[in-house]
Amino acid sequence: MAKITKKTVQGRPSATPIVDLPETSNRAPSMNDHETLIFGKGTIIWIGIGVGLMFLGMILMAGGSMPNPDVWDDELIYSFRRITLAPIVILTGLGVITYAILKK
């Protein structure tokens, strides 16, 4: 009778080694932990000015209702303030925000 032999298959070692991770701390961050912020105080102020200009442009663009629904008045809707000034103020606000983000 033929003798039956067992063959063992050896596995390939894993490509990623097992690394012991440090234990995470459950404590809340304190004021002593110095983390650097992306934007400084001056940048935040410039962004606030830009957002304020954009809101001012939106306020300038608002309105335009007719006092009498039976009469159409082009001057109320198509005024210099709504058609020209408000978009310029909004675009200026966007420019200020872009400057604030890109300045060093």
PyMOL commands that set and color helices and strands:
alter all, ss='L'
color gray80, all
select helices_A, chain A and resi 41-61+74-77+80-102
alter helices_A, ss='H'
color red, helices_A
deselect
rebuild
show_as cartoon
